[in-house]
Amino acid sequence: MPCTFEDLTPLAWSRPGGPRRGRITTTRGVIETPEFLPVGTRATVKAMTPAQLAEIGVQGLLANTYHLYLRPGAEAVRKMGGLHTMMGWHRPIMTDSGGFQAFSLGAAKEQGVGKLGGVFPGKNKEAARPKSHKSGDTLAKVDDDGVTFRSYIDGSTHRFTPESSIALQRLLGADLILAFDECTSPLAGKEYTEMSLERTHRWAVRCLEAPRDPHQSLYGILQGGAYPDLRQRAVEFMTKLPWDALAIGGSLGETKEEFHSVLDWTIPHLPPHLPRHLLGIGEMEDLFEGVARGIDTFDCVIPTRFARTANVMVRPHFPGRSRRGTLNLRNAKYKQDFGPIDPDCSCYTCRNFHRSYLNYLFASKEILAGTLCSIHNVTALLDLTRQMREAIEQGTFQELKREYFRHGPT
């Protein structure tokens, strides 16, 4: 059976568009929400073992359909017993559809942008936006029927459609799967974004009609860029379809303010009985803003990607904290710093190692550095969402958020 969502928010604190405490039940286990799902792009969370992930309390992971399709291949994964058996992870797994790669391998490479970013500080945004959007001349090209990819491995050409994406995810055997969509660039003009939205809606219907494993839960994805009328149109269309859950995707704007607005336009109008996932978001401040508005789950590569570059997540009061919420342990000042990353963190890394040792590991290019910092970063996000769950239960979420931001996001 598909996943179910149980809203555990105390009635005294429950309101549309506000934080909620929930429970997603799948055939392979429960995800207590709000929660962060680490990304294991190629069926592995980089630098970490499944045993380490389970030990720190990870409830679910996200893997990447496109990358697994290229190597080792979806049929090879099936022969290995499916994703869960292949990677030795028997808790819930979500797979994306490959739609995001149409952006990340196409427009993102061309324009040098991500889903979100203040790319035009001090400029008139509308004047700066291109009137059209050329999607994917580098490694991905979008048309009305699907996406043609050029493999980054060997240059070979491959084709994804809504039907083939669902078929691949069926072979992979994930518990939670995503509809095939087009993620537009934050630089896309309204004309292109509207055309793309209509294409995504046509693809959504095809995804629902495609055969899939009855145990898999299918997420519809709400697009529309940073345009309120297009986001409203997405809500009106997608909420009429029989999804098992919904995800908010696509461009989230050029600034954090636009990102917050996209959530405000969208979340209050979503069916309360369906899980809500926010795609590709994983910084601490952004988790607070998403949960405050009613998001249940998040995924992002940030905690492990940051870790491999010596950037460790800390709370706002830490001296030297960067705008992205991290300390860079490569800095010379940590060579003789014999304290843990975070004295209040109970992760394996903070209990056993100090900043000086981690600084040395990175200087020596030792693989262990990425593992230890990944353990810390993922634990930091899981601890944060655990605190959020407890605060929602107690009716103190806003106090927790205010305390967190008391020093101001930097």
N, C-alpha and C positions, 0 to 999 in steps of 0.2 A: 504494500500500500504506500501511496505518497506520504510525505512528511505531514505532520500536524503541528499547529501552533497553539499553545495554551498561554493566555495572558494572565500572569500572576501579579500584576500591578495592584496594590491595595486600592480599593475604590476611592478612598479619601484623597489619593494623589493622582488618580487617573484622569486624563483629559486628552482630547484629540490633538495631535501634534506635539504632545509632551513626551517625556521619557517613559519607557515602559519596561517592565521586568517580565520576561517570558521564558518559554521552554519549547524548543523545536525537537520533536521526536521523529527519528528516522529508523529504518530497519536495522541500522548498525549502531544505534546509540542516541543519546540525548545531547543537545547543545543548550546549555543554560545561557540566556541572553540578558543584556547585551554581551557580545563576545567578539574577539578578534580571531580570525582564521589565518595562520601563517600560510605563505605561498610556497608550494613545492612544484615549481614550474615543470621540471622533467621527472616528476615522481620522486623528488627528494627535496627536502628543505635544506638549502645549501649549508654545508659544514655541520649539520646536526643529524643524529641518528633517530629513528623512530622511538627508541627507548628513552632518549633524552627528552624528546617532545612529550611523551606520555608522562614522564616523571615530573615535568614542570606544569602539567595540567592542561595541555593543548586538547581541545575537544573536537576539533575538525581542521581539515586542510583544504587548500585549493590547488588543483593541478591544471596544466595547460594543454588543451586538446591539440592545438596546432603543433606545438613542439613535440608532443608524444606521437603525433601522426607522422612527422618527419623521421623521428628516431625514438624508439625502435620500430614504430608502426603499431597501429591500433590492433591489428590481428595478432602481432607478436605479444602484445600485452594480454590479449584474451587467452592465448595459449599458455601464458605464465600464470593463469588463474585470475586475471583482472588486476586492476590497480592495487586493491587492498592486499592481495596475496603477494604480488610482485614486490611491493615496497615494504611489506611486513607491518602494515598499518591497518588496524581493524576497527577504527572509529570512523565517523562520517568523513566523506570526501566530496568536495564540490569540484566540478570541472567547468572552465569557461568554454565558450563556443568556438573560439577562433576569430570572432568578430573584432575584438580589440586589436588583433594583429594587422587587420586592414588599415588601422590608424597608425600603430606603432612602427610598422614596417613601411608605411607609405607616407602620409602627410606629416607624421611626427619627424621622420628623417628629413623630409624636404624642408620643413619649416623650423626645425630645432625647438619644438615645444612638447609639453606633456598635456595631460588632461586638464591641468589647472596651473596657473602661474601668472604673476603680475608682470606680464611681458611689455606693457606699455605704461610704465609709471609716469604720471604727469602729462600724458597725452590724451587727446580726445579719442576714446575707444572706437566710436563708430567710424570716424575718419580713418583710423588705423586699420580697421578690418578689411581684408580683401573682399571684393564684391562676389567673387566665386571661389571655389575651393577645388583644387586639383588633387584628387585623392589617390596616392599610391603609385606614382610613376617609378619609385625606386624598387621596392620588393613586393608591392601589392597593388592591384588595380581593381577597383569596384565597378560593377555594372548592375543593372536591375535584377539580374538573375542570381548573382553571387559575387565571389571574389577570386581573382586569379593571383596566386602567390608565386614568387620565384624563391626557391629554397636558398636560405642563407648558408646551407651546408655545401651544396654542389651546384647551385644555379638552376636546377631542374624546375619545371613548371608544374603547379598543382592547382586544383580547382576545389573551392568550398562553396556549397550551397546550403540553404536551410536544411534540406533533407540529408545531405551527406554529413553535416555537422552533428545532427541528432543521431545518425547511424554510428558515427565514430564514438560519440559519448556512450552509446549503448554498448559498444564493444569494450570500451574502457571500464565500464561497470561502476561509475561513480554513483553516489546516492542522490546528489543534488546537481542538476545540470542546467545550463543556461541556454536560452534561445539565441539563435544566430542573428546578429544585429550589425549595424554600422556605427562605430564611434567616431563622431566628427571632431575636428580640431577646434580649439578655442579661438583660432583665427578665422574660422569659417564664417562667411556672411550669412545673413538670414535666409537668402534665397536658396543657397545650397543646403543649409541646415533643414529647411522645410522639405526640400526634395528628398533628402536623406531620411527624414522622419517618416515620410510616406512609404519609402522603400522598406524601412525597418518594420513598419506595420504589416506590409504585405508578407515579409519574411516571417513575421510572428505567426500569422495564420498558417503558413506552410509548416512551421515547426510544430504547431499543435496537431496538425494533420499527419505528421510523419510517425511511423511506428516507433515505439520506444518500450523499454522494459517497464512493466507496471509498478515495479518497486522504486523507480526513479521519479524524483520530484522535479518538475520543469518550472524554471523561473522565467517570467517575462521581463524584458528590460525596457525601462522608460528612458527615452531619449528626448531631444529637443534643445540641446545646448543651453545657453544662458538667456533664452527668450521665454518670457512668462506665458505668452499665448501658445507657443509650441509645447511647452511643458504641460500646460492645461489640456491641450489636444491629446497629448500622449496619455495622460491620466484618463481622460474620457474614453479613449479607444481601448487601452489595455485593460482597464478594470472591468470591461464588459466580457472579456474572454476568460475561459476556464483554467487559469493558471493555478499551480500549487503554491506559488510564492512570487514575489516581485522584487526586482532589483533596480536601483537607480544607477544609470551609466552615462557614458558619453562625456562631452566637455562639460565641466562644472564651472566654466567662466575663466576670466583672466585674473581675478583677485579672490581673496578669501571672502570678501563681502558678497561677491556674485555667487560663490559656492554656497554660502548660507542662504541666499535668496532662492537658489534652485531647490534646496531642501524645503524651504518655507512654502514655495509654490506647490510642492508635490506631496509631501508626506501627509498633511492633514486630510487629503482626499483619498487616501488608499484604504482598502478594506481592512478593518482591524483584525480579522481572523487569519490573515496571510502573513508569513514572515517577510521582513523587509531587509534587503541586503544593499549595502553601499559599496560599489565596485572600486577597488584601487585606492583606498584611502587608509592611511595607517600612522599618521603623526598624532602625538598625544592630544594636542589642542583640537585637532579635527575629530578625534573620537568623541571628545566632550561635546562638540557642536552637533555631531550626528546623533548621539544618544539623547541629547537634550531635546531633539526634535522627533524622536521616535524610531530611530534606526535600531535594528536588532543585531545585525552581524556586519563585519567589515573584513576585507582582505587587502593585503598589500605586501610588496617585496621589501618595503623600506627597512623594517627592523634587521633583517639579515643582510641586506645590501649595505646599510650603514655600518653594521658590525664588521664586515670584511674590509672596510676602509677606515677602521679605528674610531668610528663615531659611535659613542654609547649614549643611550637615552637617559636623561635625568630630568628632574622636576624643575620648575621655573626658578626656584630660589638658589640654585647652584651657581657659584661664581664661574664666569667664563662660558656659560651656556650659550650656544649659538642660536641664531634665529630659528633653526630647524629643530631645536630642543635637544642638542647633543653636546658632549665634550669630545674633542679630538685627542685621543691618547697618544698620537704621534708627537704632540707638542713637547718641546724640551723640558717644560716645567714639570712634566710627569716622570722624568727620569729618576728623581729622588722622592717621589710621592709614594709613601708606603701605606696609604689608606685604600680601602676598597673603592670600587666605582661609586657605590651608594651605600653608606653605612646602614641605611634602613632597609636595604634589599636583602632578602633571604635566599637568593639564587645561589647555585653551586659556585659560580665565579666570585661573587661578592663575599661568600663565606670563606673562601680558600686562597684568593689571590689579591694582590694589590696592583695599583696603577703602574708602579715602577716595573713590575714584571711584565705586564701587558705591553707597556711601551717598548720594552726590550724585545718581546716576541714579534711585534710589528717591525721593529728596526731590523730584526734578523730574518724577516719574511717567513716565520714559522707558521705552518698551517693551523696550529693550535690557537693562535690569536683569534682567528675568525670564529672558531668554535666557541671559545669562552665568551667572546663578546656577543655572539648570536644567542647563547643561553641567557645572557643578561638582558638583551633587548627584548626578546620574545617574552621573558618573564615579566619585564617591566610593563609591557602592554597587557598581559594577562592579569597582573596584580591590579592594574588600573581598572580594567573592566570588572574584576571581582569587587573592587571597592564601589564601583558604580551600581552593581546589582544590589549590594547591601544597602547603599544609600537610597535607592529607589524603594526598596522594601520598607525602609524606616522613614521615608518621606523627607530625606535630607539631601537629595541630589543637588538642588540648587546651592545649598551651603557648601557641599563638596566642590562644586564647580567654582564658586566664588573664591574658596580657599586656594584652589589650584591656580586661579588666575590673579590672586592677590598681588603677586609680584609682576603681573603682566606678562602675556606671551611675548617673547623677545624676537 
